[in-house]
Amino acid sequence: MANDKIEKLLWSIALPGFGQLLNHKYLKGILLITLEFLVNVQSNFNKVIILSFQGNILSAIKITNYQWLMFYPCLYFFAMWDAFKEAKEEAMPLSFLPFVFAAYFVTIGIIFSSKLKIFGMLFGPVFLPMLFLIPGLFTGLLISKVIKHTS
């Protein structure tokens, strides 16, 4: 069963909603795919990704619609957690924490992506949130571990 949950999680990473389709949650899957496309298009995210990978961070910042992009982390990490949760037979009460903290930290990364420089470099709306993902996941895992040990 471990491979099943990892497979659903990886499909949700590829595109939010695919894990739900594999879990036979068709309405939820189609809704998440539709929302992903809506947020992606409205935020200009594909153009932002292309410009960022071409090293044109300032242009990526200029065309980003931050009001729409702010929805992306919560949508993305909810879809991953939901697919992961639904693929498991037994309930894992704190399994949501790494996903919640990852979404929170990535959102903070988006907020500061046009201003925050690290070692004098501006990372922009793609790479800074990616960097913020790492402490978000570790924070969520650490907090869930602490809660498990104290209860």
Buried (B, 14 or more C-beta within 10 A) or exposed (E): EEEEBEBBBBBBBEBBBBBBBBBEBEEBBEBBBEBBEEBBEEBBBEBBBEBBEEEBBEBBBEBBBEEBBBBBBBBBBBBBBBBBBBBBEEEEEBBBBBBBBBBBBBBBBBBBBBEBEEEEEBBBBBBBBEBBBEBBBBBBBBBBEEEEEEE
